[in-house]
Each structure stands twice: as C-alpha cells, then as structure tokens.
C-alpha cells in the first residue's frame, strides 16, 4: 500500500507541475521537423490564388536522407527558369499569435544552389473578404476566416550557395495592433515562410529543416548590456 501511495503522490505532483509549465520555449509550429507518415502536414506548398506561385507544389519535396546527412528535411527543387524569376517557397499553416509577445524563430538551412529569404508573417481577419486573394490575402481555410497580412519580421538570410548546414534565427516582438482598413486591429495568427531564389536561370536545390517558432521572455536592459555585439 505504501508503494501505491507513493506512486499516486508522484502522479499527482507530475500533473500539478504540467499545469504550471510555461508556454515559453515550446515550438508553435505543428511539424517543424517534417515527421510522420505525412511529413508535409502543417505546411502549405500549393498557392492557387497567387499568380507567381500557382505551380509551386511540385517543387516542394522531402529530401533524400543521403543528400542531407540523414536528417529529415524539405527540399525546394526548382526547375530551370524559376529561381531567377519568382523562386519557390514553403509556408507553415498560420497558428495563433499573442499580440505584444516576443518570439524566437530559427530555421536550419543548406542553400546549396541558391539563396533564401525567411519571414515570420502576422495575420488578422480580413475586413474585406470579397477582395481578390493575393500573396497578402489568404482565403478561408482549416476553420480560419479570410486573412490579411499585417506585419512581418525578416530573419537574417543564411549564406547563399552553402554546402553545409547553418541556422538562421532572430528574436522579434509582435505589435499589439496594426492598422487595417483604417482601424487598429489585433494580430491573430502568425506563419513562417521560406522563399528560395537565385541570380540564375539554372535548375537547382536547397534544403531546410528544424523550423522553430517559440514564445520567449524579452531581454531586460541589463541582459542586453551583457550581450556581446
């Protein structure tokens, strides 16, 4: 009976601790490492409402493990003529965002033949859902209403044409509101996007994995003063 009581006490303690676990540090992207039977679950690869990217879907593939050191990674495999024009891209599905909160974003990149731009983009309900859908306006999907892009944070670009893995990252604070159609609106959702381009018309590939978006505590003035430039 004593063993049973101790076990019950441990279970209760674990449950209470789990209730107090803060949100900081938890990856908000549902499948940042492309796991599972459907490794692209949680990602958008087809953009029928965006003229430049309506044929984007076939460019997004899972990388053969032998090409990326055994890691699970997505490959943007661009045919000739694409990189030097619109490029290719992959976006996470929008997830809820906390206005005014600070976030950390990071992506592991091996750009190989091209260069890459990485953004965290915030969205709110589009007050004019009847307007044409574009790169800045998403149609209703997955239980979410039509959305309009508000504010975005650009991540320092990883090295172009790199044959080794590097991590692109930054911290940023989301605005509490953003003017949309003449009114200040709260930001509701956030997504992560990688766009692959190059100053070439040749075919080529780039690789990406370990997408992370986490809420963090902003650095205090004292912490910032101790940070090396």
VEXKOL-859856 format. One line per field, with one value per residue (C-alpha): residue number from 1; residue in one letter; x, y, z. Coordinates in nm, 4 decimals. Each point is the difference from the previous one (the first is absolute). Layout:
lofi = c(NUM ...)
roro = c(A ...)
u = c(X ...)
v = c(Y ...)
w = c(Z ...)
//
This chain:
lofi = c(1 2 3 4 5 6 7 8 9 10 11 12 13 14 15 16 17 18 19 20 21 22 23 24 25 26 27 28 29 30 31 32 33 34 35 36 37 38 39 40 41 42 43 44 45 46 47 48 49 50 51 52 53 54 55 56 57 58 59 60 61 62 63 64 65 66 67 68 69 70 71 72 73 74 75 76 77 78 79 80 81 82 83 84 85 86 87 88 89 90 91 92 93 94 95 96 97 98 99 100 101 102 103 104 105 106 107 108 109 110 111 112 113 114 115 116 117 118 119 120 121 122 123 124 125 126 127 128 129 130 131 132 133 134 135 136 137 138 139 140 141 142 143 144 145 146 147 148 149 150 151 152 153 154 155 156 157 158 159 160 161 162 163 164 165 166 167 168 169 170 171 172 173 174 175 176 177 178 179 180 181 182 183 184 185 186 187 188 189 190 191 192 193 194 195 196 197 198 199 200 201 202 203 204 205 206 207 208 209 210 211 212 213 214 215 216 217 218 219 220 221 222 223 224 225 226 227 228 229)
roro = c(X X X X X X X X X X X X X X X X X X X X X X X X X X X X X X X X X X X X X X X X X X X X X X X X X X X X X X X X X X X X X X X X X X X X X X X X X X X X X X X X X X X X X X X X X X X X X X X X X X X X X X X X X X X X X X X X X X X X X X X X X X X X X X X X X X X X X X X X X X X X X X X X X X X X X X X X X X X X X X X X X X X X X X X X X X X X X X X X X X X X X X X X X X X X X X X X X X X X X X X X X X X X X X X X X X X X X X X X X X X X X X X X X X X X X)
u = c(0.0000 0.2896 0.1403 -0.3423 -0.0351 0.3458 -0.0842 -0.3254 0.1817 0.2547 -0.2764 -0.1826 0.3215 0.0710 -0.3503 0.0273 0.3397 -0.1295 -0.2759 0.2658 0.2290 0.0390 -0.0582 0.3487 0.2288 -0.2708 0.0084 -0.3234 0.0421 -0.1821 0.2599 0.3239 0.2123 -0.2215 -0.0812 -0.2692 -0.1652 -0.0894 0.3205 -0.1490 -0.2958 -0.0192 0.1525 -0.1374 0.1646 -0.2757 -0.1134 -0.2789 -0.0926 0.3536 0.0871 0.3757 -0.0303 -0.2957 0.2360 0.2107 -0.1252 0.2212 0.3143 -0.0412 0.1261 0.1481 0.3771 0.1603 0.1707 0.3310 0.0138 -0.0384 0.2004 -0.2937 -0.2152 -0.3671 -0.0132 -0.2128 0.1565 -0.0957 0.0841 -0.0347 0.0017 0.1799 -0.1408 -0.1616 0.2726 0.0813 -0.3674 -0.2473 0.1908 -0.1662 -0.1359 -0.1490 -0.2167 -0.1191 -0.3716 -0.0895 -0.0094 -0.1384 0.2247 0.0019 0.0062 0.2865 0.1876 0.3610 0.0857 0.3093 0.0162 0.2660 0.0410 0.2828 0.1035 0.2308 -0.0580 0.2216 -0.0802 -0.1952 -0.0684 -0.2938 -0.2205 -0.1778 -0.2911 -0.2400 -0.3273 -0.2953 -0.3641 -0.3403 -0.3545 -0.0428 -0.2750 -0.0465 -0.0142 -0.1658 0.3200 0.2297 0.2307 0.3716 0.3314 -0.1237 -0.3515 -0.0817 -0.3343 -0.1894 0.1552 0.0206 -0.2662 0.1652 -0.1668 0.1449 0.3199 0.2020 0.3714 0.0898 0.3635 0.2964 0.3480 0.2840 0.2619 0.3664 0.0559 0.2120 0.3134 -0.0860 0.1254 0.1110 0.0813 -0.0233 -0.2795 -0.0392 -0.2719 -0.1738 -0.1714 -0.1186 -0.2251 -0.2819 -0.2939 -0.3405 -0.1886 -0.3123 -0.2060 0.0414 -0.1987 -0.2257 -0.2643 0.0224 -0.0336 0.2524 -0.0474 0.1516 0.2297 -0.1520 0.2293 0.3634 0.1702 0.3558 0.1038 0.3156 0.0456 0.2773 0.1503 0.3244 0.1702 -0.0152 -0.2414 0.1504 -0.1714 0.1080 -0.0881 0.0013 -0.0740 -0.1755 -0.0950 -0.0405 -0.2490 -0.0637 -0.2237 -0.0068 -0.1335 0.2786 0.0433 0.1459 0.3487 0.0242 0.2198 0.2600 0.0008 0.0428 0.2978 0.1734 -0.0536 0.3066 -0.0439)
v = c(0.0000 0.2371 -0.0547 0.0709 0.3196 0.1216 -0.0710 0.1944 0.2903 0.0083 -0.0020 0.2845 0.2014 -0.0516 0.1103 0.3149 0.0769 -0.0461 0.2534 0.2547 -0.0590 0.3395 0.0387 0.1432 -0.2224 -0.2245 -0.0225 0.1482 -0.1471 -0.3337 -0.1920 0.1952 -0.3094 -0.1626 -0.3108 -0.2633 -0.1826 0.3356 0.2002 0.3092 0.0091 0.3502 0.1596 0.1824 -0.0794 0.0802 0.3611 0.0051 0.3629 0.1314 0.0468 -0.0375 -0.3144 -0.1875 -0.2705 -0.0144 -0.3339 -0.2422 0.1929 -0.0929 -0.3496 -0.1948 -0.0157 -0.3417 -0.0737 -0.0676 0.3572 0.1661 -0.2121 -0.2182 0.2906 0.0393 0.3130 0.1613 0.0648 0.2829 -0.1531 0.2794 -0.0682 0.2249 0.3521 0.0146 0.1154 0.3115 0.0994 -0.0660 -0.2795 -0.2712 0.0051 -0.1871 0.1451 -0.1308 0.0042 0.3094 -0.0614 0.2276 0.2880 0.2077 0.3741 0.1775 -0.3236 -0.0725 -0.3000 -0.1868 -0.1453 -0.2287 -0.2136 -0.2362 0.0696 -0.1508 0.2288 -0.1975 0.1522 0.3109 0.2581 0.0235 0.2582 -0.0929 0.1923 -0.0275 0.1548 0.1084 -0.0045 0.1206 -0.0541 0.1725 0.2651 -0.0252 -0.3746 0.0632 0.1531 -0.2078 -0.2373 0.0787 -0.0597 0.2414 -0.1439 -0.3617 -0.1635 -0.1766 -0.3381 -0.2530 0.1735 0.3406 0.2989 0.1923 0.1639 0.3091 0.0369 0.2712 0.0073 -0.2268 -0.0590 -0.0889 -0.2428 0.0668 -0.2014 -0.3166 -0.0200 -0.0469 -0.2995 -0.1663 -0.3703 -0.0230 0.0449 0.3396 0.1322 0.3261 0.1565 0.3151 0.1248 0.2450 0.1584 -0.0096 0.3324 0.0076 0.1468 0.0881 0.2424 -0.1834 0.1786 0.3070 -0.1835 -0.1380 -0.3746 -0.2659 -0.2463 -0.3495 -0.2443 -0.0463 -0.2155 -0.0703 0.0193 -0.0891 0.1330 -0.1518 0.2122 0.0470 0.2226 -0.2794 -0.1628 -0.3437 -0.2797 -0.0774 -0.0937 0.1275 -0.1796 0.1102 -0.1600 0.0616 0.2833 0.1412 0.2817 0.0469 0.2633 0.1345 0.2584 0.3259 0.0883 0.2593 0.3079 -0.1653 -0.3175 0.2013 0.1891 -0.3312 -0.1322 0.0115 0.2062)
w = c(0.0000 0.0760 -0.3506 -0.1491 0.2045 -0.1038 -0.3648 0.0274 0.1646 -0.2834 -0.2639 0.1732 0.0248 -0.3693 -0.0982 0.2128 -0.1484 -0.3544 0.0728 0.0895 -0.2987 -0.1761 -0.3719 -0.0517 -0.2045 -0.1493 -0.3775 -0.1321 -0.3479 -0.0165 -0.2039 -0.0144 -0.0619 -0.2656 0.2017 -0.0398 -0.2864 -0.1578 0.0521 -0.1657 0.2400 0.1448 -0.3090 -0.3036 -0.3322 -0.2510 -0.0534 -0.2609 0.0782 -0.0553 -0.3657 0.0464 0.2137 -0.1450 -0.1333 0.3188 0.1355 -0.1963 0.1011 0.3681 0.0821 0.2857 -0.0370 -0.0494 0.3366 -0.1694 -0.1315 0.3412 0.2418 0.0990 0.1210 -0.0816 -0.2118 -0.2658 -0.3400 -0.2323 -0.3362 -0.2557 -0.3755 -0.2444 -0.0273 0.3466 0.2398 -0.2035 -0.0177 0.2820 0.1732 0.2070 0.3528 0.2925 0.2784 0.3336 0.0696 0.2058 0.3759 0.2742 0.1059 0.3181 -0.0801 0.1758 0.0751 -0.0928 -0.2153 -0.1154 -0.3498 -0.1430 -0.3102 -0.0950 -0.3590 -0.2609 -0.2975 -0.2411 -0.3420 0.1026 0.2709 0.2403 0.1698 0.3241 0.1531 0.2902 -0.1207 0.2126 -0.1065 0.1093 -0.1239 -0.3360 0.0276 -0.3779 -0.0720 -0.3357 -0.1395 -0.2203 0.1851 -0.0470 0.1729 0.2682 0.0320 0.0831 -0.0658 0.2795 0.0828 0.2827 0.2043 -0.0304 -0.1691 -0.2924 0.1235 -0.0865 0.0706 0.2498 0.1125 -0.0597 0.1381 -0.2369 0.1243 -0.0898 -0.3156 0.0165 -0.2174 -0.3668 -0.1993 0.3234 0.0078 0.3819 0.2526 0.1674 0.2306 -0.0860 0.3015 0.1774 0.2783 -0.0682 0.1812 -0.1661 -0.0045 0.2156 -0.2842 -0.3669 -0.2183 -0.2442 -0.2084 0.2212 0.3320 0.2473 0.0153 0.2230 -0.1675 0.0136 -0.1801 -0.0986 -0.2648 -0.1142 -0.3647 -0.1933 -0.3544 -0.2108 -0.2814 -0.1914 -0.2540 -0.2524 -0.2421 0.0664 0.1885 0.3551 0.3561 0.3587 0.3273 0.3220 0.3324 0.3742 -0.0388 0.3481 0.1204 0.3769 0.2351 0.2223 0.2707 -0.1380 0.1209 0.2754 -0.0388 0.2271 -0.2105 -0.3183 0.1448 0.0709 -0.3502 -0.2228 -0.3196)
//
